[in-house]
Amino acid sequence: MSILPHEKEIFEYEKTLEKLQSQPVWSEGEIAKLKKKLDLLKKKVYSELSPWDRIQICRHPARPHTIDYIENICEEFQEIFGDRLFADDRAIIAGLAKISGKKFVVIGQEKGKDTESRIYRSFGMPHPEGYRKALRCMQLAEKFSLPVLTFLDTPGAFPDLAAEERGQGWAIAKNLMEMSGLKTPIIVILIGEGCSGGALGIGVGDVIGMLEHAYYSVISPEGCASILWKDAAKKEVAATNLKLHAEELLDMGIIDKVVKEPLGGAHHDPKIIYKNVKSFILDEYEMLHVLQQETLLKRRYEKFRAMGQVNVEAPT
């Protein structure tokens, strides 16, 4: 497993403890005391994480991705391919699913786990056809009165010339408009990176949940630092000032709920995060599916109209 900078002390302690446990001179009581100290060290380290530390957790290569959630919380999943206009975008996975016997249309951004799969998945950066595929599946959900579930995890929409030539901006804008009026419940959950319009293109929903160490922002910290300070090395400063973590976004009304992660991040105990995400989905489904269509759309409209704050400073 990749060791993050803030975890080095924990890793060294664990290695030392492992060696001591293999030596018969240490009693069970002494080992128990050392384990207790390790637990205290973990709590201290993980309670003092900086915004940049949390972004590194969010980007950890072992962090569960959309495919992992589909495999671990869905009893059935039938993938749907293509946008019926150009091609199939493998950065977006979409299909019909069952979760605890309830039917959903599931759509998510997938980054891949190794070099080969990351290239195959375009590093989780969708092309226009990916957003069109997602919209096609949402319209299918609306037709058959199925709730939509989307997983957000992308550093942004694919930025190459070909994507722009095929209407990247238009595809995202079209999704924003159509999702605003989609006549079926939409549950959104941020499981990793949620950057810019690339995330928002499948991110308009009736309820937005966010994992504890995910982040949601108009731009990555590196991009922000490059624009504001002309220096990507100031990414840690940018991460602090962007206010991109769950508790900050909850206070501002951008998201609705924070989904707790295991100590140190979702990759430390994926079973816990699968359970927590599944509970979030089912709880929100129970509240949303009983709403009248008119009420659902009105609440969604008002939710997004209320976002944003204006601070006016008095002239000095």
HUJOSUL-V152633 format. One record per residue. N is the residue number from 1. RES is the residue in three letters. PSI is psi in radians with two decimals (999 if undefined). Layout:
N/RES/PSI + N/RES/PSI
This chain:
1/MET/2.44 + 2/SER/2.34 + 3/ILE/2.15 + 4/LEU/2.70 + 5/PRO/-0.73 + 6/HIS/-0.14 + 7/GLU/-0.01 + 8/LYS/-0.73 + 9/GLU/-0.71 + 10/ILE/-0.76 + 11/PHE/-0.77 + 12/GLU/-0.71 + 13/TYR/-0.76 + 14/GLU/-0.69 + 15/LYS/-0.75 + 16/THR/-0.76 + 17/LEU/-0.68 + 18/GLU/-0.71 + 19/LYS/-0.74 + 20/LEU/-0.62 + 21/GLN/-0.44 + 22/SER/-0.11 + 23/GLN/2.17 + 24/PRO/-0.18 + 25/VAL/-0.26 + 26/TRP/2.25 + 27/SER/2.86 + 28/GLU/-0.64 + 29/GLY/-0.72 + 30/GLU/-0.71 + 31/ILE/-0.69 + 32/ALA/-0.69 + 33/LYS/-0.69 + 34/LEU/-0.66 + 35/LYS/-0.66 + 36/LYS/-0.71 + 37/LYS/-0.64 + 38/LEU/-0.75 + 39/ASP/-0.72 + 40/LEU/-0.67 + 41/LEU/-0.77 + 42/LYS/-0.81 + 43/LYS/-0.69 + 44/LYS/-0.86 + 45/VAL/-0.82 + 46/TYR/-0.19 + 47/SER/-0.17 + 48/GLU/0.47 + 49/LEU/2.39 + 50/SER/2.87 + 51/PRO/-0.67 + 52/TRP/-0.65 + 53/ASP/-0.72 + 54/ARG/-0.56 + 55/ILE/-0.66 + 56/GLN/-0.65 + 57/ILE/-0.78 + 58/CYS/-0.57 + 59/ARG/0.12 + 60/HIS/2.33 + 61/PRO/-0.39 + 62/ALA/0.01 + 63/ARG/2.37 + 64/PRO/2.44 + 65/HIS/-3.11 + 66/THR/-0.80 + 67/ILE/-0.71 + 68/ASP/-0.73 + 69/TYR/-0.74 + 70/ILE/-0.79 + 71/GLU/-0.49 + 72/ASN/-0.25 + 73/ILE/-0.19 + 74/CYS/2.31 + 75/GLU/-0.55 + 76/GLU/2.57 + 77/PHE/2.20 + 78/GLN/1.92 + 79/GLU/2.56 + 80/ILE/2.38 + 81/PHE/2.64 + 82/GLY/2.74 + 83/ASP/0.01 + 84/ARG/0.31 + 85/LEU/-0.76 + 86/PHE/-1.03 + 87/ALA/-3.13 + 88/ASP/2.24 + 89/ASP/1.99 + 90/ARG/-0.08 + 91/ALA/-0.29 + 92/ILE/2.22 + 93/ILE/2.33 + 94/ALA/2.58 + 95/GLY/-3.09 + 96/LEU/2.38 + 97/ALA/2.83 + 98/LYS/2.28 + 99/ILE/2.00 + 100/SER/0.71 + 101/GLY/-0.11 + 102/LYS/2.42 + 103/LYS/2.39 + 104/PHE/2.75 + 105/VAL/2.10 + 106/VAL/2.31 + 107/ILE/2.32 + 108/GLY/2.70 + 109/GLN/2.33 + 110/GLU/2.19 + 111/LYS/-0.49 + 112/GLY/2.85 + 113/LYS/-0.38 + 114/ASP/3.13 + 115/THR/-0.82 + 116/GLU/-0.83 + 117/SER/-0.52 + 118/ARG/-0.70 + 119/ILE/-0.75 + 120/TYR/-0.66 + 121/ARG/0.15 + 122/SER/0.59 + 123/PHE/0.48 + 124/GLY/0.27 + 125/MET/1.86 + 126/PRO/2.63 + 127/HIS/3.02 + 128/PRO/-0.67 + 129/GLU/-0.43 + 130/GLY/-0.76 + 131/TYR/-0.60 + 132/ARG/-0.64 + 133/LYS/-0.77 + 134/ALA/-0.77 + 135/LEU/-0.70 + 136/ARG/-0.72 + 137/CYS/-0.62 + 138/MET/-0.70 + 139/GLN/-0.58 + 140/LEU/-0.73 + 141/ALA/-0.75 + 142/GLU/-0.73 + 143/LYS/-0.69 + 144/PHE/0.28 + 145/SER/0.82 + 146/LEU/2.43 + 147/PRO/2.63 + 148/VAL/2.37 + 149/LEU/2.15 + 150/THR/2.44 + 151/PHE/2.12 + 152/LEU/2.19 + 153/ASP/1.44 + 154/THR/2.50 + 155/PRO/-0.05 + 156/GLY/2.92 + 157/ALA/2.67 + 158/PHE/2.25 + 159/PRO/0.28 + 160/ASP/2.97 + 161/LEU/-0.69 + 162/ALA/-0.70 + 163/ALA/-0.71 + 164/GLU/-0.68 + 165/GLU/-0.53 + 166/ARG/0.13 + 167/GLY/0.82 + 168/GLN/-0.90 + 169/GLY/-0.71 + 170/TRP/-0.71 + 171/ALA/-0.74 + 172/ILE/-0.80 + 173/ALA/-0.71 + 174/LYS/-0.74 + 175/ASN/-0.72 + 176/LEU/-0.77 + 177/MET/-0.83 + 178/GLU/-0.69 + 179/MET/-0.53 + 180/SER/-0.56 + 181/GLY/0.23 + 182/LEU/2.21 + 183/LYS/0.91 + 184/THR/2.66 + 185/PRO/2.50 + 186/ILE/2.14 + 187/ILE/2.19 + 188/VAL/2.39 + 189/ILE/2.23 + 190/LEU/2.03 + 191/ILE/-0.22 + 192/GLY/-2.13 + 193/GLU/2.39 + 194/GLY/1.47 + 195/CYS/2.20 + 196/SER/-2.77 + 197/GLY/-0.35 + 198/GLY/-0.65 + 199/ALA/-0.75 + 200/LEU/-0.38 + 201/GLY/-0.35 + 202/ILE/0.46 + 203/GLY/0.12 + 204/VAL/2.12 + 205/GLY/3.00 + 206/ASP/-0.54 + 207/VAL/2.39 + 208/ILE/2.01 + 209/GLY/2.76 + 210/MET/2.28 + 211/LEU/2.62 + 212/GLU/-0.72 + 213/HIS/0.23 + 214/ALA/2.94 + 215/TYR/2.66 + 216/TYR/2.09 + 217/SER/2.75 + 218/VAL/-0.31 + 219/ILE/2.72 + 220/SER/2.72 + 221/PRO/-0.68 + 222/GLU/-0.74 + 223/GLY/-0.73 + 224/CYS/-0.80 + 225/ALA/-0.68 + 226/SER/-0.62 + 227/ILE/-0.83 + 228/LEU/-0.71 + 229/TRP/-0.01 + 230/LYS/0.54 + 231/ASP/1.82 + 232/ALA/-0.31 + 233/ALA/-0.29 + 234/LYS/0.38 + 235/LYS/-0.57 + 236/GLU/-0.65 + 237/VAL/-0.76 + 238/ALA/-0.74 + 239/ALA/-0.64 + 240/THR/-0.72 + 241/ASN/-0.34 + 242/LEU/-0.33 + 243/LYS/1.03 + 244/LEU/0.11 + 245/HIS/2.89 + 246/ALA/-0.83 + 247/GLU/-0.57 + 248/GLU/-0.74 + 249/LEU/-0.55 + 250/LEU/-0.76 + 251/ASP/-0.58 + 252/MET/-0.04 + 253/GLY/0.27 + 254/ILE/-0.66 + 255/ILE/2.96 + 256/ASP/-0.53 + 257/LYS/2.59 + 258/VAL/2.23 + 259/VAL/2.08 + 260/LYS/2.42 + 261/GLU/2.78 + 262/PRO/2.76 + 263/LEU/2.15 + 264/GLY/-0.16 + 265/GLY/2.81 + 266/ALA/-0.53 + 267/HIS/-0.28 + 268/HIS/-0.49 + 269/ASP/1.37 + 270/PRO/-0.55 + 271/LYS/-0.65 + 272/ILE/-0.77 + 273/ILE/-0.60 + 274/TYR/-0.74 + 275/LYS/-0.78 + 276/ASN/-0.71 + 277/VAL/-0.74 + 278/LYS/-0.74 + 279/SER/-0.74 + 280/PHE/-0.82 + 281/ILE/-0.85 + 282/LEU/-0.65 + 283/ASP/-0.77 + 284/GLU/-0.63 + 285/TYR/-0.78 + 286/GLU/-0.60 + 287/MET/-0.58 + 288/LEU/-0.65 + 289/HIS/-0.23 + 290/VAL/-0.14 + 291/LEU/2.52 + 292/GLN/2.59 + 293/GLN/-0.74 + 294/GLU/-0.72 + 295/THR/-0.73 + 296/LEU/-0.86 + 297/LEU/-0.66 + 298/LYS/-0.77 + 299/ARG/-0.71 + 300/ARG/-0.77 + 301/TYR/-0.84 + 302/GLU/-0.60 + 303/LYS/-0.85 + 304/PHE/-0.49 + 305/ARG/-0.48 + 306/ALA/-0.17 + 307/MET/2.56 + 308/GLY/2.52 + 309/GLN/2.50 + 310/VAL/2.14 + 311/ASN/2.10 + 312/VAL/2.07 + 313/GLU/2.37 + 314/ALA/2.46 + 315/PRO/2.48 + 316/THR/999
